[in-house]
Amino acid sequence: MIKKILISQPKPSSEKSPYFDIAKDYGVELVFRPFIKVEGLTSKEFRQQKISILNYTTIVFTSRHAIDNFFSLANEMRLIIPEDMKYFCVTETIALYIQKYVQYRKRKVFFGNTGKIYDLIPTMVKHKSEKYLIPMSDVNDGSMKSMLDAKKLNHTECVMYRTVSNDFTEEEIKTFDYDMCVFFSPSGISAFKSTFGNSKNECVSVATFGPATAKAAHDAGLKVSIEAPSKECPSMTGALKDYLEKHNK
């Protein structure tokens, strides 16, 4: 019987989130607590990569974190980003977020539909003369570089932010009483294991999103009860509902 679930993400901003329906419909308590946090590089750290931002004509953004840290670094380095700088984003939501920092001009902003870089590549190829700069996290698998190399695009990847463990307090460790933990990345699994070691391997059920997260959980010896997405349950909330429907009777 699952009564209390720890979701390793920030609390949804919308009251219409399906998570709140799950809590109500199945009588479970949901606690939102990220296991990892994003930390921007300092200008001193960034300069070690010997990259001059103003040498590029287009910035490619894969997340809001990338946007925040790009403009934060530019500000810290006292750079004036040219008005004719172009921005390529993996989704429209991320593209609209640019408005937080610069005036949104449609002819300067391009975006994909799937959230995946390969969806953007055909548009990038149409602008082959651009010099692309791609701000990234310190955790990346190099697949983006390979895809862009294959299209012979002029591009440079750079690290602008890193993922660090959002450490548990002593009080949180002492009062840990969750029946299930929900993970969305391998780094979340690593943060959990570095805090609890093997002490929760058998007593806490685990839900994972994405094959890399599932593999990390299995490799860590955790009790994996839910693996999403699947054909039946493409979302984590759908997978949770399905599991609770079967087990919380």
Buried (B, 14 or more C-beta within 10 A) or exposed (E): EBEEBBBBBEEBEEEEBBBBEBBEEBEBEBEBBBBBEBEBBEBEEBEEEEBEBEEBBBBBBBBBBBBBBBBBBBEBBEBEBEEEBBBBBBBEEBBEBBEEBBEBEEEBBBBBEEBBBEBBBEEBEEBEEBEBBBBBBEEEEEEBBEBBEEEEBEBBBBBBBBBEBBEBEEEEEEEBEBBBBBBBBBBBBBBBBEBBEEEBBEEBBBBBBBEBBBBBBBEBEBBBBBBBBEEEBEEBBBBBBBBBEEEEE
